[in-house]
Amino acid sequence: MFTSLTRVFSTLVFVGMATAFAWQSDNGDGTFTNPPLYADYPDPDIIRVGEDFYFVTTTFVNTPGLRILHSQDLVNWEIVAHVVPRLDGREQYDLTNGTAYRNGVFAPSLRYHNGTFYLAVTPNGQKTRIYHASDVRGPWEVNELDRAAFDPALFIESDGTGYIVTSGGWDGTGTLLTLDPTFSRVVAEQQTFYIRGAEGSKIVRRGDWYYLFNSIPSRLGQTVSRSKSLSGPWETRNQLDDTKGGHQGAIVDLPDGRWFGFIMRDSGSIGRMTNLSPIYWQDDWPVWGSPTGPDQVPAVAEKPVQGQPVRQPATSDEFDSAELGLQWAWNHNPDNSRWSLSERPGFLRLKPTQATEFWTARNTLTQKGQGPWSRGEVKLDLSQLKSGVVCGFGTLGKINGHISVSRGEDGGVYLSSQVYNDGVGNETRVARQPVEATEIFLRAELDFQRDRAVCSYSLDGASWTALGGEFPLAYDWRTGTFQGAQFAIFCYSPQASDGFVDVDWFRFTDTPARAAESTAASIAALAPFAWTSTGPLISPVSDTTHSIVAVKDPTIVYGNGKWHVYATTADTRGNWSMAYFNFRTWAEAANAKPYYIDQNPNLRGYHCAPQVFYFRPHKKWYLIYQSQHPTYSTADDLEKPETWTAPQPFFNGTPKSVVQGWIDYWIICDETHAYLFFSDDWGRFYRSRTKLEDFPRGFDEPVVIMQDANRFNLFEASCIYRVKGTNEYLCFIEALGGPSGKRYFRGFTSNRLDGEWKPLAQANSWETPFAGPVNVNAADGGALWSVDISHGELLRDGNDETMTIDPDHLYFLYQGRGDAPAGTEYSQLPYRLGLLQSTRAKHSPDTPPSQVLNVTRPQGAIVPVGGSVTFSVTAESADAATFTYQWRRNGADLQGATSPAVTIENVQPENAGYYTVLVSRGSASVLSEPAVLELSSSAKVAGGASEVDADVHHQNGNVYDQVLLNGASAAAIADPGQILRMSYVDLDDDIVQVEFSGAGTVSLVLDGYSASAPPAKYNQSVSYVKGNAGIVITGADDSSNLSIFSVGRITAVNQALFRDEVSYDGFADLAYVAIASANGRFGGLRAANAGFRATAGLTGVYAPGVEFAGPVFVNDITAFDAATPVLLLGAATDVRITGGALAQDNGRAVAVSGFDRLQFTNGSNSHGAIAAAQPCGARLERYGLDVTARLVSQQ
């Protein structure tokens, strides 16, 4: 029964590169985000053995079958085994006389007792089998029972007695089978329960109680039953369904006695994913979630077990092992004579199996597609492809799209594109496109948020062309594979052939390219690199207390019209410190006067190898340096080095993973995390990270992400940058090479900071470096002054934590030196700083970065009615050009406000809102960040409104004060314990209610104001003003809450208000809500029935410093013309778009902050019509970076 496949599938270890991972559930802060595995892992069963957890899942006709994963915290999983090497019992499993899709093995049940693992499964159409093994990795032996038990739930009592509970969804009658001691036959049978539609049973014992979990597929729900006897009687309760987290699973205990639940949920084209939830107990019943959020699988929760490292199933494969990695599975049973990893080491050789089409071809190698988005790429060697053979790459699932490569009878290579939809038919998108190639790169990109995919090809691995256009992704249990979309590599031929294709590698990523930047050049397109060098620009300068022999390790940023350089210094005694220089042009660099950093009392002693950047979330400058440990200081002014704070460490001592020292530290941030990179001079390159909001604290245990046995190939001085206009990161690391061990840089690239780093082609060796003596020439045409191209930094496109560079503006400030006598101590080598210019640079070195115009943020203010306020900004640029100013309120120009400052006298409610200033210099312009004018009032109502009813006791139990607007603006406060309701009519003629309670003042300003009139759509004589509202709340705290909704049949007591002939839109419309809090907190914003829209300024919710204790519900946000959509919060855990899609009429991205998950859920209008959940139609940006895939959740 056990074939060579038992040996062939084992863990694949990558040497010299980091494995590319997909979705990471572990947030690195002691919490996790569901699902732990963003892929098709259906019919889960999870057990604990000591400190270890094991997870078995359905595989249908994929072989080897019945995948087992291992974890020590239920969040971080690795594949460790497959139980079934091959499928048997039907010739169709060999793709003979038909296919067997949706059959095979499913719904396994895993248990452990007394040193043995047991697994029960019923192959479709066959008898139940019980596999057993002493090691979960195998080998597994098997016993077959005399009957078929559908979805068998294996349970083993403490005395070793085995039982199976089985029930089929077509009926619901539960049967208990008792097994003999060898688990090879059934010795007793009895019916114990009836639950209509029940299947997928699981049995768990806790104390005296047995708990039976059943899936109810007809309603995608789950029940739990309990009894003190396996024979019953059973009490049954409904528990969860797919709207609350899933419909098939059970619970598992932790080593400390707590319990967690695991449950499968139908998740669209990706298939069925498994979620994880804490369990608490109430009257001996398990409850999913928490006491504050019961009966709901949480999106984010505390990890079940703390302290375990991030682990994920492997993905990428260089095929340089003798065995296939466990991430791979064949579609149906493979023909082992038609593939090899040994005939050409380093390649997977696929010899064609005989078939007429992809759907029926054997030896298609698959790997799970992963969400929310993933890309697979393969490189194929076509040199031995024979006429008639078809190979290629694409997807396998319900809908199968791929690019096929074939060789014609004329010897030419041809591409075609097909999409096969099982149950519908085959569509040829591109029939026959010739290419000239002996090797080709193929790519499949799977977008599970949009249920779309596209396949592309490349002849050089850099420039890609889509072939055949997008095609849909789908999941179905009646047609297709009954699985989520998988990547698929294939090779077949209608006739027998001795040709073959060699697959060089498969590479995986899960970060999509940014469509808006798709025209930008890849950094790889600039290779091979060539540079010219200035002479020494910054040299050692001594004074009476500093005898300096070397200046080195520079970091450089631009600001206030100057270049700012911090660098290491070495003195004649071998002491290391730092110095600061600034200059306006590079011609002035040689005369820049140093400030020696040890003049700052906080920074005396050993500090060197600096990096400087502006950390926007903290609005502070950070100086990172080596002390020997990684250390930082902060300052508010880059030009005042005397103000840097005392050193603070990132770690308490040396982490255990750092085994031979650490050196040369580098920080870079993406949209969610800050990353610390460093090396050790012994061939190891490390990475650590922390969540952005936790920086500079919370860095996790460093991990080695690249390693070389030759320590000089990965030596020190690493720099990592984001490449502007791409989704690419560049890393270069100093190495020693050449005949005399000179210093140069090797280049690497990645599409994510926690992903795989790949050598940058033609920029990774002494002969073809990123930068080194062999590709640098002197700018004056003479001899190069330096024997090394060593530690330095590229000129950045900005100065913030993203470390962005412009590939059209590549300049490298580096340390170089002339020859020194043999035996010269390293600290005494005469290093100076020079500047390299890429031969492809399109701008002069004196051209400032794109952030040439910097504008400070005006400060908001709390102003009483009748008071005055002044907003002001400071603008800076690279030259002394004249600035022009235009102040705006709520996006509209303020007449006459054209100076750096604007003053508003006698402030009234109409002045409330947010203020910005557009600062221009020539053709460049920058819009400042907003400053909110927060109005405070001692009067209950101020401005154009009046209280028309007081202390109204509503049937819902609340007490209201009714305020009716009679002008374009008003401000009001709520009485303690009561709700203030303000009313107006929006631009769609819906009556809108704004309800505010708790501390603070609410101001409402109407744009497009119309005077009071009876509402056009309602049977009411009361007159309302009309307009598009902006709402500002100031002085709020935890007690403050805001609700916005339109008056409709389900929100109104008086149903006579409505006219049958009128079509009501049923949603409140407004421009924005801005919230400022006295203590940084707010209750909740409930605007699920409200849509935000505007043609200028901000539209949406602007509360960047406010933590919400309650929910933030919004129907939709839509920006037209020049408006900017925002959902900017300080912190919130429950943020939802209820029935909207966030699609922007003007195509702008939605600026977001303060939350890790954005749910798109059902909503309803005020008349009860359901607004179905929509897929996200926007690009979400945090600090200018695309975070859509990380935040969006469809419910």
SULBEL-V691845 format. One line per field, one symbol per residue. burial: 1 if it has 9 or more other C-alpha atoms within 8 Angstrom, else 0. A space follows every 50 residues. Layout:
burial->???
This chain:
burial->00001101111100001111111111110111111111111111111100 01111111111111111111111111111111111010001111100011 11111111111110011111111000111111100101100011100111 11111100001111111110111111111100111100100110011111 11110000111111111001111111100001000000111101111111 11110001111111110111111111111100000011110001111100 10110000000111111111111111111111111001111001111111 11111100011111111111111111111111001111111111111111 11111111000111111111110000011100000000111111111110 11111111100101011100101111101111111111111111000011 11111111111001001100011000111111110111110000001111 11111111101111111111110011111111111101110100111111 01110111111111100001111111101111111000001011001011 10000001000111111111101111111111111111111100100110 11011111001111111111111111111111111110000111111111 11001110110111110111111111110000011111111111111111 11111110111111111100000000111111111111001000100110 01111011011111101110111011110000111111111001001100 11000011110111111111100011110111111110001111111000 01000001111111111111111110011111111110111111111111 11111110101101101010000111111111111111111111111110 10000001100000011111111111110111111111111111111111 11111111111111111111011111111111111111111111110111 111110111111111110001111110111110001111011000
